[in-house]
Amino acid sequence: MGMRTGLREERAQATVEMAVVTPVLLVLALIAYNVMIFAGAVARFDRVVPDIVLAHAVAPGGEGDESSIDASATVQAQIQDAMEGYDLQVEVSSEQGTTSSDGGLLSLSGTFRTYTCTMHYEPWPSSLSIAGVSLGAPAVLTHERAVTVDPWRPGVVM
């Protein structure tokens, strides 16, 4: 009779161990899933952004701040279209390079323009709630890519 009781206790011990380990394995699987999705999105983002900036922002229609805003909006829309399939947000900002202060002939020509493209990814599940307890990931993963172009040489990335 004592041997049967010992076997039952060992079987129950394995059930308890499995009940304790299963949630940990599920969390690790979710982390691995989110890291792989983010890594794929970063690889695609890094490959797509320079091409889109070269195609749409090198020679915007006109000079001045409003044309750079239009170019940034166009670049942002094109990147968002290229990143279709990934649930992320894209921000694009542009910054004009500094000109020389001596007022010479070079100050009349345009300077380099840097487009900073930022991708924000919210890990899944982001808003899961069970019994009033939020189980979503609190972090937002961010990746940034800056591309500097010369307005006088189309197709050249600095």
Secondary structure, DSSP 8 states (H G I E B T S, - for coil): -HHHHHHHHHHHHHHHHHHHHHHHHHHHHHHHHHHHHHHHHHHHHHHHHHHHHHHHTSS-SSSSHHHHHHHHHHHHHHHHHHTTTS-EEEEEEEEE----TT--GGGTS---EEEEEEEEE--SSSS-EETTEE-S----EEEEEEEEE-TTSTT-B-
